[in-house]
Amino acid sequence: MVYDERYKTDVEYMKTFYPPMAREILAYVSEVCDQAEYEGSPMFDEYFDRVRFLKMADQVYQKAGYMENMYRLVLEEDEGLDPGGHCVSCRGTDSWLKNLIAVTLISEIHYRRYRYFKRTGKKDSPAWH
């Protein structure tokens, strides 16, 4: 049990390293996860549903969407910058904000699933085998 408390403390500590914008997104992610975290929640199903995940990500985006236009991409193809062979355009894909929300949400759900499975002694996620 001591290990679990140390793990939880370490996770919370590491989250303090997030840049301010990511911490703000994490606050919205936490709100959405808090609403979805209850006994019998689909969040703790053996195989978490992608559609449910996308719905949760949309809920976070509704709260954080105002951030979309607060930051403009640093590298744009028309600025004449040499990207060194790396792609600098996200055209045709989700926005940077939706991508950051997705990554943050995945991480938070994974942490909460781990914590739930350890606390309840229920069968682990198949991904952990």
Summary of the structure (lengths in Angstrom):
residues: 129
radius of gyration: 17.5
end to end distance: 21.3
largest distance: 56.1
contacts: 281
relative contact order: 0.15
helix: 66%
strand: 0%
